């Protein structure tokens, strides 16, 4: 994903065309004015910055200190003095809370430091400043209106750039807490952003690693409403609603969605074909198995039987799945044998298979066999 570009715009006196925003007027007749004039005319950037710093030390509470901080901030950013960039932004925003360019400079500094908390904070403050600016009324004066349009265009662009900042850090991070924090912020602040679906997979995986199950399920459901391309999400949602019989209809829908999605899928980018085939087999088997389990719970015996039979080739060797599958196949065929006595042999066969697998269904399968043989 290419980095969004921003229009180059930073008014000398930030937003001076907008009512109730600070303006700057140089008074060269005063010592402080002369110091600012010297800083503005200095060509050497190190000396220019030193002069602004001198002004700020000598006149920290001056009415134009915010302007000196704004000019110094750009020099701090070039000099890679990132903490000072953020300090400057604090000073300017205290006077001019609509100044998104200085807030954005602070965000860039946070990105350069790879400071996740600072990125969260400054991306929010930059968007806040930009949106406040966009809420101002366009001036009627032609020249002022042109300035307003330029700043409004910058504000709109910088909002998108803040979305990208959260996405980029989530994409580059390895700590699940950082990935989750960036994903949460992106989803909360910019729910319709183009970057939300692009980071959804990593966000989802991070939430799972952190055992944030409910948040992972909510994210998965939201993502799947727009993009049914993530089988892992379908599996988690189906399992979530299947456990404790939370919502068997939703569980069934996602189990079926899983099978329908996985069967025609090509290997995901970066995954070897043989690895994908193994994963595909597992996911398909789980989808059919879950479908069978849910339908058994709903006493839909014929569809349950069909689902489990489809699952068997994919779950061979996995006794954790085979045991329940054989048990409920036995149960389904026993119930269907009431109208088709030929299926009683199938009920016997599946109960025998289940009785040979250690697990929670083994003893009950043996009891079921005895009951069938006894003609009950």
Phi, psi and omega in degrees: 000124179287145178293127178298138180268149180246143175296142179279103182212122171206101182297142179304312174249100193310118174063035187292347178278349185265134181299146175067021174247152185293145176238163183237129175229121183278125175251096185287357179276349181254154179302319180292324177295319179296324179293317178293323177296320178295319179295317182294328183271349181289129181271329179285121187293326178295317179290324178300313180296319179299323180290318176298320179295323177298315178301315184291329175289318184281327185229060185296336182253015181295150182298339180251017178299323179302322181292320178297319177298319181297319179290321180293328185301317180299323179289322176298319181296317177296324182276001179063032175263078194289326178295324179290328176300315181289324176298319179296319179299319178302316183293318182290316183293334176296330180265326186224081185293354179264006187275085181291330178300318180287327176295319180295323175301320178295322177298318178299321178296317179298321178295318180297327179278351187054040181265101186300315181296321179292323177298316177301314184292312186282334173294322178292316183290326178294314179297319180300314179296318181295317181292323177298320179296318182292340179278349180286155180282136177293129181295155179277328178299134187299314181293316179296323179296323179295318177297317179299317180299318180296316181290325178294319178297318177298316182300317179296319180293321184289332176297315178296322179295328177291323174300314181298322181301315178295317179298315183296318180290322177297324182286328184269338186288154174247340179282119182301331179295320179291315180301314181295319181297317179292316179297317178300314182295317180298316182292321182287316186275327186225064187300335181259011181297146176296341183272346180301307180292334182289333180254359186302319181299313179292320178300313180299313180297321179295317179298322178295317179300327181273004180062029176270071190297314183296319179293322179296317180295316180299317178296317181299314180298317179297318181294317184291341176296330184250335186214104182267061183238004184241096182295331179298321178295319179299319180298314182294319180294316179300315181295319181302312183281341177282323182295130178067014180055042183300311180199092187293329178294317177294319179299315180296317180299319182283329175295317178292321177300322180301310181297314182297327182282316188288320187306314181270000187289143171271164179303134175301156180304131177088358180252129179296150184300319182290325177295317180296320180300321177295316180293321179299318178298316180298312182295319179296315178300317179296320179299311179295319181298314179296320177301316179297317180297317182293316180295327175295317178300327179272004179059032173266083195293315182294311176298324177298314179302315181296317181296314180296320179297323176292329182287327190308314181297335184269341185249009178305131181093348179257090185295335178297329177264324183295319181304304178297322181299312179298319182299311184283336170295319176298317180295317180297313183290328176297315180293322179288338181291348177296333177248351178217092188298340179297336183282352178296324178295325176294320178300317178297314183300314183288325176293324176296316178298318181294322183293347180265357181252121179297134180159184186292344182258355187298308183294320181293325177297320178296319178296320179298321179298314180300320181294318180295316180297329180282355177082017182273000000 
